[in-house]
């Protein structure tokens, strides 16, 4: 083997050690070698067992047989706008509760799942773009059609429904917002909670203004951490409207509503665990506020109880997270 061949081989190994995975076209650009020469060197390295090939054409990429580090962010070919989307929407929550964002998170995710970071970024951006109503700019943009996605909501007196984001992004699991809400609730991190509340504040205020909301009702939450989260949300929003008070009763209710499997049992669970502790009525339009909707039985029960007591002419709802995966 010639000195040039040795230097070419060493260069490719060095680049793979630095970037973790690379496509042939990226190696051609980084090495300034011809396409034919790069493929010859890759073939030789594959035979020697020093590198491995992953993926299928045209998404084939190469990595060291024993990689020691995650991909470099420099390997990602994304626009400034796409990089901003990744920074906002692609996050990883670490053991210590810290959050890794954007291209760095993409590279770590790709390393963990033995995937090409470029393909991960492209797939995520495509799936995020396809999701209807994903992170709407305004809460006043009504999403009433989502009521029809869940039978309890469709059959309830709810007139309108709006949410900030979905719980899942197809094959990538929870959305960034859903992960942050989960972390904020579980850790009780007041700074993170406040940041989430401030992000959704404009949506709620616009919703109130556009639809003539004259009273609100927060789901008080079931667990200690959930109740603390909802109390802080109510305090941070500090809406200048009457707040209809609800309380949870826990007699003979050893499990949460999300743990109950059958729809009929979920409906009964919501009715037995949540009570309207308020005698005010004759409001024009009440807005129910909750952190997430799964089966829809809790919001359905709250709207039915308000209707039964003649508390409001109209009832709408807003949640931070909407779960498509929950049973209807």
Secondary structure, DSSP 8 states (H G I E B T S, - for coil): --HHHHHHHHHHHHHHHHHSEE-HHHHHHHH---HHHHHHHHHHHHHHTSEEEES-TTS-EEEETT--S---GGG----HHHHHHHHHH-EEE-TTS-EEEHHHHHHHHHHHHT--HHHHHHHHHHHHHHSTTTT-S-TTS--GGGGGGSHHHHTSS--EEEEEEESB-GGG-B-HHHHHHHHHHHH--HHHHHHHHHHHHHHHHHHHHHHT--EEEE---SSHHHHHHHHHHHHHH--SSEE--EEE--TT--S-GGG--SHHHHHHHHHHHEEE------EEEEEEEEEEESSSHHHHHHHHHHHHTT-EEEEEEEEEEE-SSS--
